Amino acid sequence: MNNFEFKNPTKIIFGKDTIEKLESEIPSDAKVLLLYGGGSIKKNGIYEQVTKALSKVDVTEFGGIPANPEYAVLMEALQVIKDKGINYLLAVGGGSVIDGTKFLSAAAVYDGDTPWEILTKNVKTQKGMPFGTVLTLPATGSEMNSGAVITRAETKEKLAMGGPGLFPEFSILDPQVISSIPERQLVNGITDAFTHVLEQYMTYPIGASLQDRFAESILQTLIEVAPKVIKDPTDYKPAADFMWSCTMALNGLIQKGVPGDWAVHMMGHELTALFGIDHARTLAVIAPSHYKYNFEAKKEKLAQYGKRVWNITDGSIDDKAYAAIEKTEAFFKGLGIDTKLSDYTEDYEGTAEEISKRFTARGWKGLGENQDLSPDKVEKIVKMAY
């Protein structure tokens, strides 16, 4: 196992009817900007619970943060922060709203020329404006980490950011909220969390037995609860397992002491930026081709995953590893997720070349756990995913 340091300062408040605890988490003298998405929280009762809990503090609202948090919209919110003297942010939503809030936390204290530099110059925010979250859609794990991804429509870019100052101060996780989530979003959440684990697990053996088993247990739990959550999202037990699995998939724990990949995400982000495909679905498009292309480097972990997660016991290491890729793709398809780019757009020709060109321009010369995935290799992986 590699050396590591681990600190996660986010307070988690988990369980039934916990939204009311907001009242005791936000300072009484705070000037709060309440951020949310398309307004579904006003239909499912969450908005009412939140505003009731915030009745004793000064609150300004900003709704309309889109599914991929859009830079132009967030800049409007940043102006509200400045105009109203906001000093505390509250994200009520899924990963997009929380990611957008992290950008605002960083941008509110940024003293450079333009906040877009936070993304293009990979600025690590050491101390942002304080914020908390009320999670309404399990998927990204953004409620317990310090990373975010922001989209800019005018340039068709989707870039990541982060820093130790961008952990939520607290996150409220009430599994009951998933009862009103549409099936498409539930399926996306399962796929997103599953792929988050794979990015931190599907590399090469490093002798981190406990980390491997942490990762495998999250994958097994997601496989087990997926059909139950989709069939009946009001069933509390699988809903709770689903929500906590999504959080644990990307709160930093399982990535410590082990190599990480993340090339699937880097390629997937481009598909969202170019075509507007749901983030989780881009991961399902790229992952199988990525594992096939990098088969020799990943086959030992693929075989281990096949044996421990999918109970594949027959054949050689190569046989088990390839069967594991097939099982993964079948799992995504079983959720109703298409796994080829051509399933989402007819304009896929030239996509691989465009992504390769973008990575070259950004100086992304070597992605993946071995830092050896050059733009020309990325081009081949994306073509395999057509």
N, C-alpha and C positions, 0 to 999 in steps of 0.2 A: 504494500500500500504506500502511496506517495505521502509526503508530509503535507499537512494542511492546517489552516486556521478556520474556525467556524464561529460565527456570531450572527444570530438572527434575533433582532430586538422586537419584532412584531408581537404584540399581545393578541392571542386568539381567544375570541369569545364564541364558543361553539354550542349549538343546541337549539331546542324549541323555544320560541318566544323570547329570543335574546335581543331583538332590535330595540326593545325598550331600554336596554342598558346603555344606549347611546348617551343618554342624559348625564351619566356619571363619567363618561370618557372625554368629553369635550370641555375645555376650560369655560367657566361661566362668563368670562369677559371676552370670549373669542368673537371675531367677526367672520362668520362662516360663509364660504361659497359652496352651495350644494350642487353637485354635478351629477347629471344622469343622461340617459340616452334618448331613445325615441318616444318615451312616454308610457311604456308598458307598466312601469311601477305605479302609475296612477290608476291602472285597471285592476291590478292584482292585490291592492291593499298595502303594498310596501311603502308607498309614498305617505300614506296616512299615518302609518306607524312611525316613520322617520320624523315627519313634521311634528307629530305629537311629542316625541322624545326631545325635539329641539325647540320646544315652545318658549324656553327661558333664555335663549341666546339670539343674537342678531344674525339673521339668515338672509342671504341673497341666493336666488336660484339661477342656474344656467343649464338648460336642457338642450337636447339635439346633438349630442356627441355621437357620430356615426359608428357603424360596426368596425370600421378600420379608422381609428382616431385621426381625423384630418387636421393637418397643420393650420390651415386657414381658419377653421372653426375654433381651434384652440387659441389662436391669436386673438380672436374676439373675446374669449373667456379671460385671457391675460389682461386685456384692456379693462374688463370689469373689475378684476383684482386690483388694478391700479386706481381706477376711478372710485371704488367703494372702500378702499383701505382694508381689503380682506387680509386676514392673518392666519386663517385656518381653512383647509380644504376638506370636503367630505365627498368621496365617490360612492354613489349608490348605483351599482350596476355590475356588469361582468368585466372581463379583461380589458375591453376597449375603453370603457369609462375610467377604469383604474389606471390603465396606461396613460391615457390623456391627462389624468390628474397628476401622475408622476412627472410628466413633461411640464405641466404648469408649476408644480412644486420647484422644479429646477429653473424654469424660465423666470419665475417671479424674483429670483435672487441673482440671475445671471447678469453680468455687467459687460458682456462682449457686444459686438456690433449688432448681431441678430441671433435670436434664440435657435435658429436652424443650425447654427454652428455647434450646438450641443450634440447634434446627431452627426454632422459631417466631420467634425473634428474630434469625435469620441471623447467629449468632455465628461469626466467623472464627477458628479455632484457630491461634494463632501457634506454639505448641510443645505437641505432645501426647506421650503415652507412646510410646516407640519401638516399631516393629513391622516385621515382614517378612512376605512372603507366598510360598506355594507354589501356583501357579496350577493348578487342575484342570479348569477349564472356560473356554475362550476365549470372550469375548463383550463384556464391559462396558468393558474397558480399565482397570478400577479398580486393577489391579496396578502402574500407572505414572502415576497421577494423584492428586490430593488431594481428590477429590469423593466423596460418598456419598449414598445415598437410603435413608431409613428409613421403615418402615410402622408405624402404630399402629392395631391392630384395633378397639379400643374406640371410636375416633372416626372410623374409616374414612378415615384420612389417610395420604398418602405424600409426605414432604417431603425436600428436598435440603439438604445441608450441605457444608462444606469449610473450607479454609484452608491457608496455606503450611506449617503444621506437621503436615499429614496425608498427606504423601507416604510411601510405604513406604521403609524404609532400603534394602531389597533385594527383588527378586522373582525367584523361580526359575521358569523357563518351559521345561518339558520336553515337546515336542510329542507324545511317546509316550503321554502321559496320555489323549489323546482317543480312544484305541482302545477304551476301555470306556464312553464316553459314549453314552447313548441317542440315537437319531436326532432325537427331538423337541427335545432340548437343543442338539444340533449345529445344527439348523435355526434355533432361536432365536438362537444365537450369531452365525450369519451375518447374520441379519436385524437384530439389535441393532447390530452393528458397521457394517453398511451404512448404517443410519439415522443413526448417530453422525456418519459422514462427511457425509451429506446436510445435517444440521443446521448444519454449519460451512461448507458449500459452496453450498447452494441459497439464496442471498440475492440479491445484485446485484453486477455487475462493479465491481471496485475497482482493477484493474490489478495484481493480485498473481499474476502468471503462474506462478511456481514453486509457490506455495501451491495454486493450482488444479490444477496437474499432480500435486502430491503427492496431493491428494484423489482425483483421477481414477484415479491408479495403484492406490490402495487399493481403489476400487470395482471396477476392472477385474480385479484379482487375486481379490477375493471372488467375482465372477461366474465367473471361470475355475476356481477350486478348489472351489466349492460342490458340483457333482455328483461330483467325485472324492472329497471328504471324506465325503459321504453314502454313496457306494457302498462305499468301503473306508477307514475311519478309521485302519487300521493302516499305510496308505501314508504313509511319513514325509515325503516332499517336500511334497505338498499340505497335510499336517497342519502342517508348519512354516510354510508360507506363510499358512495360515489363522490360526494362533496369533499370528504377528507382525503380521498385518494388523489383528487385533482390538486389539492393544496400540497400534499406531501410529494407529489411528482416534481414540483419545481420550487421548493422552499430552500434549496441549497444542501439539504442533508445528504441525498444519495449521490451528489456529484463530488463530495469531499473525498480526497485520497485516491481518486480514479481519473483516467483520461476522459475527456468529453469530445463529442463529435460536432454537432450543430450545423453541419453542412446541409442537411435536409432542410433545416429552417431557412438558411441563407438562400437556397434555391427556391424554396416555397414562397418566401416573401416576394420574390420577383414575379411569380405567377399571380399573386394577389395584386401587386402594383400594376401589372400589365393588363390583366383580364378581369380583375374584381372577383376572383374565385375565393370562396370562403377559406380562411387560413387553414383550418383543420384538413380540408379537402386537398389543398395543395401538398400537405405533408403526406397524405395517402397516395398522391400521384408520384411523388419523388422517392419515397422511402424504399419501395421494392426494387426500383432500378438502381438506386444508390447501393443497396446491399449486394445486388447481383454484380455490379461493376467492381465493387471493392471486396469481392467474395474471398479472395485469398487472405487478405488482411484481417477479415472479420469472421472467418469461418469457425474458429474455435469458440468464440462467444455466441455465434449463431447456433452452433450445435448444442451448447450448454443451455441456451434459451429454449431451443426446441425440446430438449429432454425435460427440463425442469418446469417449463410453463405449459408446453403443449403435449407433454408425455410421449414424445417421439423417441423410441428406443431402438428401432431397427436400422441397420445399415452402418456405413462408415461415417466418419466425421463430416465428409462432404455431403453424403446423403441426408444426414440429419440437418445440416446447415441449410441445404437447399429446401428441404421440406418445411423448415421453420419460416423461410421467406414466403413460401406458398400459403402456410397457415395464417401468416400475418395479413397477406393480401386478401385471403378468404374472410378473415375477421372483419376487415374494413368493408368488404362487399356485403357481408352479412348484415352490417349496420345500414346498408343502403348507400354506401360511399363509393363512387366510381374512382378507379385508380389509374386512368389514363388521361392525359391532357386533352386528347381528341374527344373525350366524353364531355368536355366543358366548352370547347371552342373549335370552330372550323378554321380559325386563323392561327393555327399553331406553327405553321412553317416559318422558320427563321427565328423562332423563340430561343432556341439553344444558342444560336450565334449572338443574339442580342444580350442574353444574360452573360455570356462569356465576355463580351465587349465591355459590359458594365463592370464586371468584376476586375477586369484588367485596368480600366480607368480609375477604379478606386484603390488600386494597388493590392487587391486581395489575391496574392500570388499562391497561397497554400492554405486551403481549408481542411477541416477534418482533424481527427485525433493525432495524425502524424504530420499535419501541416504540409501534405504533399498533393492535395487536390488542386492542381493548377486550373486556370480558366479553360484550357483546352480539354481537360478531363471533365470539368463541369459540363461543358458543351455536349460531350458524349453521353453523360448520365441523363441530361434533360432530353436528348434525342431518343434515348431508350424508353423514356416515359411518354412519348407521343402516343 
